[in-house]
Amino acid sequence: MKITRRALLGATALSFLPSRAQASGTHVPAVVVGSGYGASVAALRLGQAGVRTLVLEMGQRWDTPGPDGKVFCGMLNPDHRSMWFKDRTEAPVNGILFLDLANRPIRRHAGALDRVNFPGMGVYVGRGVGGGSLVNGGMAVTPDRDYFTRQFPTVDAAEMYDRFFPLATKMLRVNHIPGHYFEASDYYRFARLSRTAAARAGFDTAFVPNVYSFDYMAREERGEVPKSALGTEVIYGNNHGKFTLDQGYLAEAERTGNVTIAPLHQVTRITREGAGYALAVREITPDGEVVAEKHVTCDRLFLGAGSLGTTELLLRARDTGDLPDLPAELGEGWGPNGNVMVARNNHLLEPTGSRQSAIPTLAITDPSREVFAEVAPVPAGIETYVSLYLAITRNEERGRFTYDPATDRAVLQWGGARAGITAASGTFDRINDANGTVYRYDVFGGGKAFADDFCYHPLGGAVLGRATDDHGRVKGYRGLYVTDGALVPGSLGVNPFVTITALAERNLATILHEGR
Ligand code: FAE
């Protein structure tokens, strides 16, 4: 099935005004749902191809400073800007000595970070124009080629590694921490200590590239610019230093003149209308008041609402009968990228430092157990003696989403990360043995040393080659595409956003080429 360029360009060029005045009846040639990595690639490439495109994003556009002069709040003083409509923050690290120091009551608001809670698994996601790029750690890793090929056997790896990974890396402005800065900075003492502990156990470490500017960070340390990574900012947003999608892909997309972004617009339902699609869209204020319910139609629909958002929209459409021919494989192949968090205690004579950069730059590698364990900061502003790690483990543990008609939501069935914990404990038992150290049980909720009940890397639900064809075209429906982390089959072995971006670039290149 081929899309003609004419069909993609469409006949109308209606501007979309996100206001009461434009409550319904808008038709656009292309709609992109969400504004994370996959969505941003789609928006830019459609805009460059001359296609009038509307981006519908449920979160805010984060460009207006609050009364404190800052757009985002910090991790140590979270307020209503921190989390998506919660009464209390739900930070991944609860505190120290079982005290819930990190969390506090907040006013319900369209904050930047959401934690979507399912039985046994809380999934962290970004909300706002830029999706996960607003809140993530910026670690920008190209996956190991063999493992990528195992996960995507039908994708041309040579094309990915020669063309699309370098393109994604360039577009996202990935940079590397200078060795001399890492060795000298007070703010990376915690990472150097973990490197020493790993070396005592015979493990190597690797530097992890990032989209946070290390030039900016060095200037922060010299006191020349406002502090962000060195001022305990990350999961609720960075006010400076990080190159997020709203500054990159999305800004470029808007500059084409063909792309309009509508923040605080949540797509709730997808139906067929004519040869295209109709969307039910709810516009809200930042405090959650519903401003309008809109009806938007389009010829082509690109779903970039993330693994959770895209999977839920499609499952709801299939199981309520709106799009009954959607494939049986929807909801399958979901995984947390093998995420397991671990905390160790250090000796009194080996402090981690009270100053810690919020941006991780080092990982411990354990190839025999297929563990890639990033050394995460604990930027508490005091000495905690805690070494914290995000272990990315490679295994076949998968969950599955189903649609629950009673709540009208997608529900995750997740059986826990036994294989992930086995692998991570193999690595960290050895590090503890070699250093005479122990695990910390006071850092995560539930008194666990290994936290497998939350993740940062939701992947899958509409997997490439199963729920879609080999380029993200949804089976059974012409003009309907998945362009985000829902395409990735649950595990990548490294942090996912470079892969999500590169895969979206690849898919869009083919979809637009075939449309010509
Ligand atoms: P994503 O970026 O999640 O964007 C989806 C967007 O769609 C969001 O803006 C949603 O608000 C929006 N949306 C959802 N439903 C709807 C709807 N119905 N209507 C309208 N809009 C909707 O999707 N990855 C790395 O590679 N390196 C890291 O260092 C890293 N650190 C992380 C740290 C944290 C705290 C978190 C939460 C994630 C981290 N990740 C990291 C994961 C990474 O951000 C994630 O894989 C990508 O953002 C996923 O990209 P997608 O395009 O799939």
Residues whose N, C-alpha, C, O or C-beta is under 5 A from the ligand:
A	BS01	FAE	V33 G34 S35 G36 Y37 G38 A39 L56 E57 M58 G59 Y124 V125 G126 R127 G128 G130 G131 G132 S133 V135 N136 G137 G138 M139 A140 I235 H265 Q266 V267 G304 A305 G306 S307 G309 Y456 H457 D484 G485 A486 N495 P496 F497 V498 I500
